[in-house]
Amino acid sequence: MGVGMKTNIAVLFFCVLTIVGCNSCSEDVRGTMADNIRGEHSQLTFDYDPATIEAICTQEQDRVKARLQEVAGISVNAVSFENSVQALERSLAYFSSALEPVSFLKYVSPDEKVRAAADQCEEAVRKLYVDIFAREDLYQVVKAYSLAVAPNSDPIDRKLVEEYMIEFKRNGLELSPEKRKLYIEKKKKLVELSTEFDKNLVEWKETMEVSKQDLEGLPEDFINSLEKSPAGNYVLTLAYPHYYPFMENAKSEEARKRLEVKFFGRGGDRNRVLLEEAIGLRHELARMLGYATHAEYVQTRQMAQNPKTVNAFLADMRSKLIPSGQENLKELLEIKKKDDPSATAIHSWDWRYYENQLKKEKYQVDLQEIKEYFPLDVVNAGMFELYQTLLGVTFVEDKGAKRWHSDVLAYQVIDNKTKKHVASFYMDLFPRTGKYNHAAAFTLLSGQVKPDGTYQLPVSSIVANYQAPSPTQPSLLSFNEVETQFHEFGHIMHQVLTKSKYATFSGTAVKRDFVEAPSQMLENWVWQKDALTKLSGHYKDHSKKLPDDLLNSLIRAKLVNSGIRYLRQVFFGMLDMQYHSSPKVDSTAIYEKLSGDVMLIPIPKGTIPQASFGHLMGGYDAGYYGYLWSEVYAQDMFTRFEKEGLLSPVAGAAYRELILEKGGTVEPIELITAFLGRAPNNKAFLDSLGLGESRAISRKTK
């Protein structure tokens, strides 16, 4: 989400259950569950109409209820792993596998009615998960087996039992019947709040008209791509392909401010209310289970283990970054004074623009010129080559695969050693009305061992919003977007190269504060000269690579404004922690105060940027710190490639085996230690920021 991973309909469950649908929208809907789970990429279909979505959703809910009733009916004196925990796991995994294409269409379908039907199905399924993990009969069956589990049984099986027991308890199974009923009601209310919040964002269609003068500083190709209003003005949407180029290049401070205010108003005051209500409900639920706060409830299941550790980490990062952030602001203000000698501050609508000017003046980095060397097809080809070399796979376009839009590309992943098709993925990269408006990696089908012993081939999709090609030029990526594409594709590799035995632990179903690390580690390649050569090629002549002077300037400018940018991440982490450490919050007042105190750049008065902060409603609640936390491990893991070679097949194979394939079957700290051959530390991360202090990260206080 944002630059990150998007979870699916099972987000209320403790794993990321991943799913694929049936091959037909009519008679085959009545097929068996096993028929719904396909291994071949080309057999997936996304051609559902609203009526079929409703029918499938209802049918599969009825089917999973019947299967779970069978599990719940097992006598506690006759339980075995196979008829209790494993049966529960398979029932839920198959349920998800029958519905994920339906849920996914909520985010990507070009048909508004299909999106609405998929949204309704997702809400119903999320509520059903609340009911499932509040069932006393299921809990007693799992508990009976947990008390009898043999200590010498398969460790992955034991971990699965443990996870289910924890999840039942975290969903109120040790509460009294009266309290449990209230708990379930509140959990379902949370589902409704989240659904409405997301819907409001997707349906937010506000635009801003600007004059040709307001567009001074923007490249002609951008201006020519804009629609015109009846009055003859140019129309800007609030989508990323419009917002970021405008904020980085528009000379008019007044126009930048107007767009910033509109951008910070997405979702409207209704979303602010929804967020604050959700925060209050989360606190109530946490207290019902004996936790002091929602943050404590979340973090006891993460690497950090508790809010004290998280708050100390964020405070430490803030103290280290404040001096560089202050220097950044001073430097930006000096440049701004060239335009306005009376200027006394850098505002939220200023920093991206003057950061761009700084790169041009001090480092001779022209972001628009650099963009010409990163056409999307060249970036993807170079990215594929690097990932294929590192991970021992080959990507083959699957032109026969069914897809949800004509722009979507589909690929099979072939293992280089076995020559077998091991996974598949899609790429949906251009914006359109109603589509998910960030960059994310969606799991569509989890890797898992099926009952017949064969392995279910994983399927995932990148969803992004890069500027679409025009009649005169292809889609061109900014360098930040190149990095984003590399990051999201790292998530895809984590998802599809899994070898997890169970869907519960498949791919990116890991600790939330570790999930970004594998893809963050892979971002490092976009900053290497050899890699940049592979990733670049002028859109008019692909043989013309990014010139050395531009390449060297780009690398030298890597840390420009890094204090502000990393303080921004610290700010988001602290904001999230403050929101989820109180029973009731004034989300705007907290946002206003922390933006000035931590990022050093206050938000415009009267705006509500938290109303569009989807992370806080979509799975990163009390977990946003994880972006920074995981980057510590990402930079440490990269040191092995620096030592052994950026394209070392040995290091690449170890990364695939020890980090990507394991999924959530092993604790992250153990994975990292195995890959590095030592305990991790934060030296590489601090060095990458020019802060240069090292401290070991222990297993207990990370």
C-alpha positions as CSV (number, residue, x, y, z in Angstrom):
1,M,0.0,0.0,0.0
2,G,1.5,3.2,-1.1
3,V,4.8,1.8,-2.0
4,G,4.2,-1.5,-0.4
5,M,2.2,-4.6,-0.2
6,K,-1.6,-4.8,-0.3
7,T,-3.2,-7.6,1.7
8,N,-6.4,-9.2,0.7
9,I,-9.8,-10.2,2.1
10,A,-8.3,-12.3,4.9
11,V,-6.6,-9.3,6.4
12,L,-8.5,-9.9,9.7
13,F,-7.1,-13.3,9.8
14,F,-3.5,-13.8,11.0
15,C,-2.2,-14.8,7.6
16,V,-2.6,-13.5,4.1
17,L,-4.8,-16.2,2.6
18,T,-4.4,-16.0,-1.2
19,I,-7.0,-17.0,-3.7
20,V,-8.1,-17.8,-7.3
21,G,-11.5,-18.4,-8.7
22,C,-13.4,-20.9,-10.7
23,N,-13.1,-21.2,-14.5
24,S,-16.7,-20.4,-15.3
25,C,-19.3,-17.9,-14.1
26,S,-22.3,-20.2,-14.6
27,E,-22.5,-23.9,-14.3
28,D,-18.9,-24.4,-13.1
29,V,-19.7,-22.3,-10.0
30,R,-21.4,-25.4,-8.7
31,G,-18.2,-27.5,-9.1
32,T,-16.2,-28.8,-6.2
33,M,-13.7,-26.7,-4.2
34,A,-10.9,-28.6,-5.7
35,D,-12.0,-27.7,-9.2
36,N,-11.8,-24.0,-8.2
37,I,-8.1,-24.2,-7.4
38,R,-6.0,-24.2,-10.6
39,G,-2.3,-24.4,-11.1
40,E,-2.1,-23.1,-14.6
41,H,-1.9,-19.4,-15.0
42,S,-3.9,-19.3,-18.2
43,Q,-6.9,-20.9,-16.5
44,L,-7.6,-18.0,-14.2
45,T,-10.5,-15.8,-15.2
46,F,-11.7,-12.4,-14.2
47,D,-14.7,-12.2,-16.4
48,Y,-17.4,-11.8,-13.7
49,D,-20.6,-9.8,-13.9
50,P,-22.2,-8.5,-10.7
51,A,-24.9,-11.2,-10.5
52,T,-22.2,-13.9,-10.8
53,I,-20.1,-12.3,-8.1
54,E,-23.0,-12.3,-5.8
55,A,-23.8,-16.0,-6.6
56,I,-20.2,-17.1,-6.1
57,C,-19.8,-15.2,-2.9
58,T,-22.9,-16.7,-1.4
59,Q,-22.1,-20.2,-2.6
60,E,-18.6,-20.2,-1.2
61,Q,-19.7,-18.8,2.1
62,D,-22.2,-21.6,2.4
63,R,-19.7,-24.1,1.4
64,V,-17.0,-23.1,3.9
65,K,-19.6,-23.0,6.7
66,A,-20.5,-26.6,5.9
67,R,-16.8,-27.7,5.8
68,L,-16.1,-25.9,9.1
69,Q,-19.1,-27.5,10.7
70,E,-17.6,-30.9,9.9
71,V,-14.4,-29.8,11.7
72,A,-16.3,-28.4,14.6
73,G,-18.2,-31.7,14.9
74,I,-15.0,-33.8,15.7
75,S,-15.0,-35.2,19.1
76,V,-12.3,-33.8,21.3
77,N,-11.4,-37.4,22.1
78,A,-10.8,-38.2,18.5
79,V,-8.9,-35.2,17.3
80,S,-5.8,-35.5,15.1
81,F,-3.8,-32.9,13.2
82,E,-5.4,-34.0,10.0
83,N,-9.0,-33.7,11.1
84,S,-8.6,-30.5,13.2
85,V,-5.9,-27.9,12.4
86,Q,-5.1,-29.2,8.9
87,A,-8.7,-29.5,8.0
88,L,-9.4,-26.0,9.2
89,E,-6.4,-24.6,7.3
90,R,-7.4,-26.3,4.0
91,S,-11.1,-25.3,4.4
92,L,-10.1,-21.6,4.8
93,A,-7.4,-21.7,2.1
94,Y,-9.8,-23.2,-0.4
95,F,-12.5,-20.7,0.6
96,S,-10.1,-17.9,-0.2
97,S,-9.0,-19.6,-3.4
98,A,-12.5,-19.6,-4.7
99,L,-13.1,-15.9,-3.9
100,E,-9.9,-13.9,-4.4
101,P,-10.4,-13.0,-8.1
102,V,-13.8,-11.6,-7.0
103,S,-12.2,-9.5,-4.2
104,F,-9.4,-8.4,-6.4
105,L,-11.8,-6.9,-9.0
106,K,-12.8,-4.4,-6.3
107,Y,-9.4,-2.7,-6.9
108,V,-8.9,-3.2,-10.7
109,S,-12.1,-3.8,-12.6
110,P,-13.0,-1.1,-15.2
111,D,-16.7,-1.7,-14.5
112,E,-18.1,0.3,-11.6
113,K,-20.9,-2.2,-11.0
114,V,-18.4,-5.1,-10.8
115,R,-16.2,-3.1,-8.4
116,A,-19.3,-2.4,-6.2
117,A,-20.3,-6.1,-6.2
118,A,-16.8,-7.2,-5.4
119,D,-16.7,-4.6,-2.6
120,Q,-19.9,-6.0,-1.1
121,C,-18.5,-9.6,-1.3
122,E,-15.2,-8.6,0.4
123,E,-17.1,-6.9,3.3
124,A,-19.3,-10.0,3.7
125,V,-16.3,-12.3,3.7
126,R,-14.3,-10.2,6.2
127,K,-17.3,-10.3,8.6
128,L,-17.5,-14.1,8.1
129,Y,-13.9,-14.4,9.2
130,V,-14.8,-12.5,12.4
131,D,-17.5,-15.1,13.0
132,I,-15.2,-18.1,12.2
133,F,-12.6,-17.1,14.7
134,A,-15.2,-16.5,17.4
135,R,-16.6,-20.0,17.2
136,E,-16.3,-21.8,20.5
137,D,-16.8,-25.3,18.8
138,L,-13.9,-24.8,16.4
139,Y,-11.7,-23.4,19.2
140,Q,-12.3,-26.4,21.4
141,V,-11.3,-28.8,18.6
142,V,-8.1,-26.9,17.9
143,K,-7.4,-26.5,21.6
144,A,-7.9,-30.3,22.2
145,Y,-5.3,-31.1,19.5
146,S,-2.9,-28.4,20.8
147,L,-2.9,-30.0,24.2
148,A,-2.0,-33.4,22.7
149,V,0.5,-32.3,20.0
150,A,3.6,-34.4,20.0
151,P,6.8,-32.5,20.7
152,N,8.6,-34.4,17.9
153,S,5.9,-33.6,15.3
154,D,6.7,-31.5,12.2
155,P,7.8,-28.1,13.4
156,I,5.8,-26.3,10.6
157,D,2.7,-28.3,11.7
158,R,3.4,-27.2,15.3
159,K,3.8,-23.6,14.3
160,L,0.4,-23.8,12.4
161,V,-1.3,-25.1,15.6
162,E,0.3,-22.3,17.6
163,E,-0.8,-19.6,15.1
164,Y,-4.4,-20.9,15.1
165,M,-4.5,-21.0,18.9
166,I,-3.2,-17.4,19.2
167,E,-5.6,-16.2,16.6
168,F,-8.7,-17.7,18.3
169,K,-7.6,-16.1,21.6
170,R,-7.0,-12.7,19.9
171,N,-10.5,-12.9,18.6
172,G,-12.2,-13.2,22.0
173,L,-12.5,-17.0,22.6
174,E,-11.4,-16.6,26.2
175,L,-14.0,-13.9,26.9
176,S,-17.4,-14.7,28.4
177,P,-20.2,-15.3,26.0
178,E,-21.7,-11.9,26.6
179,K,-18.4,-10.1,26.1
180,R,-17.6,-12.2,23.1
181,K,-20.9,-11.2,21.4
182,L,-20.0,-7.5,22.0
183,Y,-16.4,-8.2,20.7
184,I,-17.8,-9.7,17.5
185,E,-20.2,-6.8,16.9
186,K,-17.3,-4.3,17.3
187,K,-15.0,-6.3,15.0
188,K,-17.7,-6.3,12.3
189,K,-18.3,-2.6,12.7
190,L,-14.6,-2.1,12.1
191,V,-15.0,-4.0,8.8
192,E,-17.8,-1.6,7.8
193,L,-15.7,1.4,8.7
194,S,-12.8,0.2,6.6
195,T,-15.0,-0.6,3.6
196,E,-16.6,2.8,3.6
197,F,-13.2,4.5,4.1
198,D,-11.8,2.7,1.0
199,K,-14.9,3.3,-1.1
200,N,-14.8,7.1,-0.3
201,L,-11.2,7.3,-1.5
202,V,-11.8,5.3,-4.7
203,E,-14.9,7.4,-5.5
204,W,-13.2,10.8,-4.8
205,K,-13.2,12.4,-8.2
206,E,-12.3,16.1,-7.3
207,T,-10.1,17.9,-9.9
208,M,-8.5,21.3,-10.1
209,E,-8.4,23.6,-13.1
210,V,-5.2,25.5,-13.9
211,S,-4.2,28.0,-16.5
212,K,-1.4,27.6,-18.9
213,Q,0.6,30.1,-16.8
214,D,0.0,27.9,-13.7
215,L,1.7,25.1,-15.7
216,E,5.0,27.0,-16.1
217,G,7.8,24.6,-15.3
218,L,6.0,21.5,-16.4
219,P,7.2,19.6,-19.5
220,E,5.2,19.9,-22.7
221,D,4.4,16.2,-22.8
222,F,2.7,16.5,-19.4
223,I,0.8,19.6,-20.4
224,N,-0.3,18.0,-23.7
225,S,-1.6,15.0,-21.8
226,L,-4.1,17.0,-19.7
227,E,-7.7,17.3,-20.5
228,K,-9.2,20.7,-21.0
229,S,-12.3,22.1,-19.2
230,P,-15.2,23.8,-21.1
231,A,-13.6,27.1,-20.0
232,G,-10.4,26.3,-21.7
233,N,-8.4,25.6,-18.6
234,Y,-6.3,22.5,-18.0
235,V,-7.7,19.8,-15.6
236,L,-5.5,18.2,-13.0
237,T,-6.7,15.1,-11.1
238,L,-5.5,14.2,-7.7
239,A,-3.9,11.0,-9.0
240,Y,-0.2,10.4,-8.5
241,P,0.7,10.8,-12.2
242,H,-0.6,14.4,-11.9
243,Y,0.1,15.3,-8.3
244,Y,3.8,14.5,-8.1
245,P,5.0,16.0,-11.4
246,F,3.1,19.2,-10.6
247,M,4.4,19.5,-7.1
248,E,7.9,18.9,-8.3
249,N,7.9,21.3,-11.3
250,A,5.2,23.9,-11.1
251,K,6.8,27.4,-10.5
252,S,3.6,28.9,-9.2
253,E,3.5,28.6,-5.4
254,E,-0.1,29.6,-5.4
255,A,-1.0,26.8,-7.7
256,R,1.0,24.3,-5.8
257,K,-0.7,25.3,-2.6
258,R,-4.1,24.9,-4.1
259,L,-3.3,21.4,-5.3
260,E,-1.8,20.5,-2.0
261,V,-4.9,21.6,-0.1
262,K,-7.1,19.6,-2.4
263,F,-4.8,16.6,-2.2
264,F,-4.9,16.8,1.6
265,G,-8.7,16.8,1.5
266,R,-9.2,13.5,-0.3
267,G,-11.7,11.3,1.4
268,G,-13.4,14.3,3.0
269,D,-14.4,14.9,6.6
270,R,-16.4,11.7,6.5
271,N,-13.2,9.7,6.3
272,R,-11.7,11.6,9.2
273,V,-14.7,10.6,11.3
274,L,-14.4,7.0,10.1
275,L,-10.7,6.9,11.0
276,E,-11.3,8.3,14.5
277,E,-14.1,5.9,15.1
278,A,-11.9,3.0,14.0
279,I,-9.1,4.1,16.3
280,G,-11.6,4.2,19.2
281,L,-13.0,0.8,18.4
282,R,-9.5,-0.8,18.1
283,H,-8.7,0.5,21.5
284,E,-11.9,-0.9,23.0
285,L,-11.2,-4.3,21.4
286,A,-7.6,-4.3,22.7
287,R,-8.7,-3.5,26.2
288,M,-11.3,-6.3,26.1
289,L,-8.5,-8.7,25.5
290,G,-6.3,-7.3,28.3
291,Y,-4.0,-5.1,26.3
292,A,-3.3,-1.5,27.3
293,T,-3.6,-0.2,23.8
294,H,-4.2,-1.3,20.2
295,A,-0.5,-0.7,19.6
296,E,0.4,-3.2,22.3
297,Y,-2.2,-5.7,20.8
298,V,-0.6,-5.4,17.4
299,Q,3.1,-5.3,18.3
300,T,3.1,-8.3,20.6
301,R,2.9,-10.3,17.4
302,Q,5.6,-8.4,15.5
303,M,9.4,-8.4,15.6
304,A,9.4,-5.3,17.8
305,Q,7.3,-7.1,20.4
306,N,6.1,-4.0,22.3
307,P,5.3,-0.3,21.9
308,K,8.3,0.6,24.2
309,T,10.7,-0.8,21.6
310,V,8.9,0.9,18.7
311,N,8.7,4.3,20.4
312,A,12.4,4.1,21.4
313,F,13.3,3.2,17.8
314,L,11.4,6.1,16.3
315,A,12.7,8.5,18.9
316,D,16.3,7.4,18.2
317,M,15.8,7.9,14.5
318,R,14.2,11.3,15.0
319,S,17.1,12.5,17.2
320,K,19.7,11.3,14.6
321,L,17.8,12.9,11.7
322,I,16.8,16.3,13.1
323,P,20.2,17.9,12.4
324,S,20.2,16.9,8.8
325,G,16.6,17.8,8.4
326,Q,17.2,21.3,9.7
327,E,20.2,21.6,7.3
328,N,17.9,20.4,4.5
329,L,15.3,23.1,5.3
330,K,18.0,25.8,5.5
331,E,19.3,24.8,2.0
332,L,15.8,24.7,0.5
333,L,15.0,28.1,2.0
334,E,18.1,29.6,0.4
335,I,16.9,28.5,-3.0
336,K,13.4,29.7,-2.4
337,K,14.7,33.1,-1.4
338,K,16.0,33.5,-5.0
339,D,12.3,33.4,-6.1
340,D,11.0,35.3,-3.0
341,P,13.5,37.2,-1.0
342,S,10.9,37.7,1.8
343,A,10.4,33.9,2.3
344,T,10.9,32.7,5.8
345,A,9.8,29.1,5.6
346,I,9.4,26.0,3.5
347,H,5.8,24.9,3.4
348,S,4.4,21.5,2.6
349,W,3.7,22.6,-1.0
350,D,7.3,23.8,-1.4
351,W,9.6,21.0,-0.4
352,R,9.2,18.7,-3.4
353,Y,9.6,21.7,-5.8
354,Y,12.7,23.1,-4.2
355,E,14.2,19.7,-3.7
356,N,14.0,19.3,-7.5
357,Q,15.5,22.8,-8.0
358,L,18.4,21.8,-5.6
359,K,19.1,18.7,-7.6
360,K,19.2,20.7,-10.8
361,E,21.4,23.5,-9.4
362,K,23.8,21.6,-7.1
363,Y,24.0,18.2,-8.8
364,Q,23.0,19.0,-12.3
365,V,20.2,16.4,-12.0
366,D,17.3,17.2,-14.3
367,L,14.6,14.8,-13.4
368,Q,12.7,15.4,-16.6
369,E,15.7,14.7,-18.7
370,I,16.5,11.6,-16.7
371,K,12.9,10.4,-17.2
372,E,13.5,10.3,-21.0
373,Y,16.0,7.4,-20.3
374,F,13.5,5.3,-18.4
375,P,10.7,4.1,-20.7
376,L,8.6,1.5,-18.9
377,D,9.4,-1.3,-21.3
378,V,13.1,-0.8,-21.0
379,V,12.9,-0.6,-17.2
380,N,10.9,-3.8,-17.1
381,A,13.3,-5.6,-19.4
382,G,16.3,-4.6,-17.4
383,M,14.6,-5.3,-14.1
384,F,13.6,-8.8,-15.4
385,E,17.2,-9.5,-16.5
386,L,18.6,-8.5,-13.0
387,Y,16.0,-10.5,-11.1
388,Q,16.4,-13.5,-13.4
389,T,20.1,-13.5,-12.9
390,L,19.9,-13.1,-9.1
391,L,17.2,-15.6,-8.4
392,G,17.7,-18.3,-11.0
393,V,14.4,-17.9,-12.9
394,T,13.1,-16.9,-16.3
395,F,10.0,-14.8,-17.0
396,V,8.0,-15.7,-20.1
397,E,5.1,-13.7,-21.3
398,D,1.8,-15.6,-21.2
399,K,-0.2,-14.1,-24.0
400,G,-3.0,-16.6,-23.6
401,A,-3.7,-15.7,-20.0
402,K,-7.0,-14.1,-19.3
403,R,-6.9,-10.7,-17.8
404,W,-9.2,-8.0,-16.4
405,H,-8.1,-5.1,-18.7
406,S,-6.3,-4.9,-22.1
407,D,-3.4,-3.0,-20.6
408,V,-2.5,-5.9,-18.2
409,L,0.5,-8.0,-19.0
410,A,0.9,-11.7,-17.8
411,Y,4.0,-13.8,-17.2
412,Q,5.0,-17.3,-16.2
413,V,8.0,-17.8,-13.9
414,I,10.2,-20.7,-15.0
415,D,12.8,-22.2,-12.7
416,N,16.2,-22.3,-14.5
417,K,17.3,-25.6,-12.9
418,T,14.1,-27.7,-13.3
419,K,12.8,-25.8,-16.4
420,K,9.3,-26.1,-14.8
421,H,6.6,-23.4,-14.5
422,V,6.7,-22.5,-10.8
423,A,4.5,-19.4,-10.5
424,S,2.9,-16.6,-12.5
425,F,2.3,-12.8,-12.2
426,Y,0.5,-9.9,-13.8
427,M,1.4,-6.3,-14.2
428,D,-1.3,-3.6,-14.2
429,L,0.6,-0.4,-14.4
430,F,-1.5,2.5,-15.8
431,P,-4.2,4.6,-14.0
432,R,-7.9,4.4,-14.9
433,T,-11.1,5.5,-13.2
434,G,-12.0,3.5,-10.1
435,K,-8.7,1.6,-9.9
436,Y,-6.6,1.3,-6.8
437,N,-4.6,4.5,-6.8
438,H,-1.3,3.5,-5.2
439,A,1.4,1.0,-6.0
440,A,1.1,-2.5,-4.4
441,A,1.6,-6.2,-4.9
442,F,-1.6,-8.3,-4.5
443,T,-1.4,-12.0,-3.9
444,L,-4.0,-13.8,-6.1
445,L,-3.1,-17.4,-5.3
446,S,-1.0,-18.6,-2.4
447,G,1.6,-21.3,-2.8
448,Q,0.8,-24.4,-0.7
449,V,1.0,-28.1,-0.7
450,K,-2.4,-29.6,-1.9
451,P,-4.0,-32.7,-0.5
452,D,-2.7,-34.8,-3.4
453,G,0.9,-33.7,-2.6
454,T,1.4,-31.4,-5.6
455,Y,2.2,-27.8,-5.1
456,Q,-0.2,-25.0,-5.8
457,L,1.5,-22.5,-8.1
458,P,1.4,-19.0,-6.7
459,V,0.0,-16.1,-8.7
460,S,0.4,-12.4,-7.9
461,S,-0.1,-9.0,-9.5
462,I,1.6,-5.6,-9.4
463,V,-0.9,-2.8,-9.5
464,A,0.6,0.7,-10.1
465,N,-0.3,4.0,-11.7
466,Y,2.4,5.3,-13.9
467,Q,1.8,7.8,-16.7
468,A,0.2,6.0,-19.6
469,P,1.8,6.1,-23.1
470,S,0.6,8.8,-25.5
471,P,0.4,8.8,-29.3
472,T,3.8,10.6,-29.3
473,Q,5.8,8.8,-26.6
474,P,5.8,5.7,-24.4
475,S,5.2,5.6,-20.7
476,L,8.2,7.3,-19.0
477,L,9.1,6.6,-15.4
478,S,10.6,9.1,-13.0
479,F,13.5,7.7,-11.1
480,N,11.4,7.4,-8.0
481,E,9.0,5.3,-10.0
482,V,11.8,3.1,-11.2
483,E,12.7,2.5,-7.6
484,T,9.0,1.9,-6.9
485,Q,8.7,-0.7,-9.7
486,F,11.8,-2.5,-8.4
487,H,10.3,-2.5,-4.9
488,E,6.9,-3.8,-5.8
489,F,8.5,-6.5,-8.0
490,G,10.5,-7.6,-5.0
491,H,7.2,-8.2,-3.2
492,I,6.0,-10.2,-6.2
493,M,9.1,-12.4,-6.0
494,H,8.6,-12.9,-2.3
495,Q,5.0,-14.0,-3.0
496,V,5.6,-16.3,-6.0
497,L,8.8,-18.0,-5.1
498,T,7.5,-19.2,-1.8
499,K,7.7,-22.9,-0.9
500,S,5.6,-22.7,2.1
501,K,3.7,-25.9,3.1
502,Y,0.6,-23.9,4.1
503,A,-1.1,-20.8,2.8
504,T,-1.0,-19.3,6.3
505,F,2.8,-18.9,5.9
506,S,2.9,-18.4,2.1
507,G,5.0,-15.6,0.5
508,T,4.6,-12.2,2.2
509,A,2.5,-13.7,5.1
510,V,5.3,-12.7,7.5
511,K,5.6,-10.3,10.4
512,R,4.3,-6.9,9.3
513,D,7.5,-5.1,10.4
514,F,9.5,-7.5,8.2
515,V,7.3,-7.7,5.1
516,E,9.0,-4.7,3.4
517,A,12.6,-5.8,4.0
518,P,13.0,-8.3,1.2
519,S,11.8,-5.8,-1.4
520,Q,13.6,-2.9,0.2
521,M,16.8,-4.9,0.0
522,L,16.3,-5.3,-3.8
523,E,15.9,-1.6,-4.3
524,N,19.6,-1.2,-3.8
525,W,20.3,-2.4,-7.4
526,V,18.7,0.7,-8.9
527,W,21.6,2.7,-7.4
528,Q,24.3,0.7,-9.0
529,K,25.9,1.9,-12.2
530,D,25.8,-1.5,-13.9
531,A,22.2,-1.9,-13.1
532,L,21.3,1.6,-14.2
533,T,22.8,0.9,-17.5
534,K,20.6,-2.2,-17.9
535,L,17.5,-0.3,-16.8
536,S,17.9,2.8,-19.0
537,G,17.6,3.5,-22.7
538,H,16.4,6.7,-24.3
539,Y,12.8,6.4,-25.4
540,K,13.7,7.5,-29.0
541,D,16.7,5.2,-29.2
542,H,17.0,2.4,-26.6
543,S,20.7,1.9,-27.4
544,K,21.4,5.3,-25.9
545,K,21.9,4.6,-22.2
546,L,21.8,7.1,-19.3
547,P,24.9,9.2,-19.9
548,D,27.7,8.9,-17.4
549,D,27.4,12.6,-16.3
550,L,23.7,12.2,-15.6
551,L,24.2,8.8,-14.0
552,N,27.0,10.0,-11.7
553,S,24.9,13.1,-10.8
554,L,21.9,11.0,-9.9
555,I,24.0,8.8,-7.6
556,R,25.7,11.7,-6.0
557,A,22.3,13.3,-5.3
558,K,20.9,10.2,-3.6
559,L,20.9,11.7,-0.2
560,V,19.6,15.1,-1.2
561,N,17.0,16.1,1.3
562,S,17.2,12.6,2.9
563,G,16.9,14.2,6.4
564,I,13.4,15.5,5.5
565,R,12.4,12.4,3.7
566,Y,13.3,10.1,6.5
567,L,11.9,12.4,9.1
568,R,8.7,12.2,7.1
569,Q,8.7,8.4,7.6
570,V,9.5,8.8,11.3
571,F,6.6,11.3,11.5
572,F,4.2,8.8,9.9
573,G,5.4,6.1,12.4
574,M,4.9,8.4,15.4
575,L,1.6,9.6,14.1
576,D,0.4,6.0,13.8
577,M,1.7,5.2,17.3
578,Q,0.0,8.2,18.9
579,Y,-3.3,7.4,17.2
580,H,-3.2,3.8,18.4
581,S,-2.1,4.5,22.0
582,S,-5.2,6.4,23.1
583,P,-8.9,5.6,23.5
584,K,-9.9,8.7,21.6
585,V,-8.0,11.1,19.4
586,D,-8.3,14.4,17.6
587,S,-6.6,13.1,14.5
588,T,-6.2,16.5,12.9
589,A,-4.6,18.2,16.0
590,I,-2.2,15.3,16.4
591,Y,-1.3,15.4,12.7
592,E,-0.7,19.2,12.7
593,K,1.5,19.1,15.8
594,L,3.6,16.1,14.8
595,S,4.1,17.3,11.2
596,G,5.8,20.4,12.5
597,D,7.6,18.8,15.4
598,V,8.9,15.8,13.6
599,M,9.0,16.4,9.8
600,L,9.6,20.1,10.6
601,I,7.1,21.1,7.9
602,P,3.5,21.7,9.2
603,I,0.5,20.7,7.1
604,P,-1.7,23.5,5.8
605,K,-4.3,24.7,8.3
606,G,-7.7,23.3,7.6
607,T,-6.6,20.2,5.8
608,I,-7.1,16.5,6.8
609,P,-4.5,14.4,5.1
610,Q,-5.2,11.5,7.5
611,A,-8.6,11.1,5.6
612,S,-6.6,9.5,2.8
613,F,-4.0,7.7,4.8
614,G,-5.2,4.3,3.6
615,H,-2.4,2.4,5.5
616,L,-4.0,3.2,8.8
617,M,-7.3,1.5,7.7
618,G,-5.8,-1.2,5.5
619,G,-3.5,-3.3,7.7
620,Y,-0.6,-1.1,8.8
621,D,-2.4,0.3,11.8
622,A,0.1,0.4,14.7
623,G,2.5,-1.0,12.1
624,Y,3.7,1.9,9.9
625,Y,7.0,2.0,11.8
626,G,7.7,-1.2,9.9
627,Y,8.8,0.6,6.8
628,L,11.8,2.1,8.6
629,W,12.3,-0.9,10.9
630,S,12.5,-3.3,8.0
631,E,14.9,-1.0,6.1
632,V,17.5,-1.6,8.8
633,Y,17.4,-5.3,8.0
634,A,17.2,-4.7,4.3
635,Q,20.5,-2.6,4.3
636,D,22.2,-5.2,6.4
637,M,21.2,-8.0,4.1
638,F,22.6,-6.1,1.1
639,T,26.0,-6.2,2.7
640,R,26.3,-9.8,1.6
641,F,25.9,-8.8,-2.1
642,E,28.4,-6.0,-1.7
643,K,30.9,-8.5,-0.3
644,E,30.2,-11.4,-2.7
645,G,29.1,-9.5,-5.9
646,L,26.0,-7.7,-6.9
647,L,25.0,-10.5,-9.3
648,S,26.6,-13.4,-7.3
649,P,24.6,-16.6,-8.1
650,V,25.6,-18.0,-4.7
651,A,24.3,-15.0,-2.8
652,G,21.2,-14.8,-5.0
653,A,20.4,-18.5,-4.5
654,A,20.8,-18.1,-0.8
655,Y,18.5,-15.1,-0.8
656,R,15.9,-17.0,-2.7
657,E,16.2,-20.1,-0.4
658,L,16.6,-18.5,3.0
659,I,14.6,-15.3,2.7
660,L,12.0,-15.6,-0.1
661,E,11.1,-19.3,-0.1
662,K,10.5,-19.6,3.6
663,G,7.7,-17.1,3.9
664,G,6.4,-17.0,7.5
665,T,7.5,-20.6,8.3
666,V,10.5,-19.2,10.2
667,E,10.9,-16.1,12.4
668,P,12.4,-13.2,10.5
669,I,15.4,-12.8,12.8
670,E,16.3,-16.4,12.2
671,L,16.0,-16.0,8.4
672,I,18.2,-12.9,8.4
673,T,20.8,-14.5,10.7
674,A,21.0,-17.6,8.5
675,F,21.4,-15.5,5.4
676,L,24.1,-13.2,6.8
677,G,25.8,-15.9,8.9
678,R,25.8,-13.6,11.9
679,A,23.4,-11.5,14.0
680,P,22.1,-8.5,12.2
681,N,23.0,-4.9,13.1
682,N,22.1,-1.4,12.0
683,K,25.5,-0.3,10.8
684,A,24.7,-0.5,7.0
685,F,21.5,1.4,7.5
686,L,23.0,4.3,9.5
687,D,25.9,4.4,7.1
688,S,23.5,4.7,4.1
689,L,22.1,7.8,5.8
690,G,25.5,9.2,6.6
691,L,24.9,8.7,10.3
692,G,27.5,6.0,10.9
693,E,26.8,4.5,14.3
694,S,26.5,0.7,14.7
695,R,24.6,-1.3,17.2
696,A,23.8,-5.1,17.3
697,I,20.2,-6.1,17.0
698,S,19.5,-8.8,19.6
699,R,16.8,-11.4,19.4
700,K,15.0,-9.9,22.5
701,T,15.3,-6.2,21.9
702,K,15.4,-5.5,18.2
